[in-house]
Amino acid sequence: MPEKIRDVSPPRDLNRAFFRLPIYLFRLGLGGIFGNRMLLLNHTGRKSGQPRQAVLEVVHHDSVNGTFVVNAGFGPTSDWYQNLLANPDVSIVVGRQPIDVRAEQLTPDEAGPLMLNFVRQHPQEARFVRYLGYKVDGSDEDWIALGGELILIALKPR
């Protein structure tokens, strides 16, 4: 089983500015440099009602039905995640293409195999799991269990 080694929270101050840098690249029309690995989420603030944006890493892309799966890496306190719970009908930009989508949280049984597939496709990124607050032994079972503990969101075309 993956071991929770610490709690994580969304970045603040200078770290927040660093994490928001890709938003400006998307705004400049340079989202294509990320390919299908990152997307720009356009959502509405649950309290303010104002437009908000976040750039998220894609865990899985189903090219048949156009669904993208992202991870709420900083957990349930992430503003974008809370905003999706309040209003799941949002839009994303992949490369330069805008897509209207509906957000749905995956069950642990759905999320586990996707996490294993992600790690197999991107083994170099497996080392970053410690930034999510977990220690994983590297077995398939551990990666599947981690996927079941994380919050994975499917963004399905409307």
FENWO-V433274 format. One record per run of one state. SS is the DSSP state (helix for helix, strand for strand, loop for the rest). FROM is the first residue (numbers start at 1). TO is the last residue. If there is no record, write none. Layout:
SS,FROM,TO  SS,FROM,TO
This chain:
loop,1,2  strand,3,4  loop,5,12  helix,13,27  loop,28,30  helix,31,34  loop,35,37  strand,38,44  loop,45,50  strand,51,62  loop,63,66  strand,67,71  loop,72,74  helix,75,77  loop,78,78  helix,79,86  loop,87,88  strand,89,94  loop,95,96  strand,97,105  loop,106,107  helix,108,121  loop,122,122  helix,123,132  loop,133,133  strand,134,135  loop,136,139  helix,140,149  loop,150,151  strand,152,157  loop,158,158
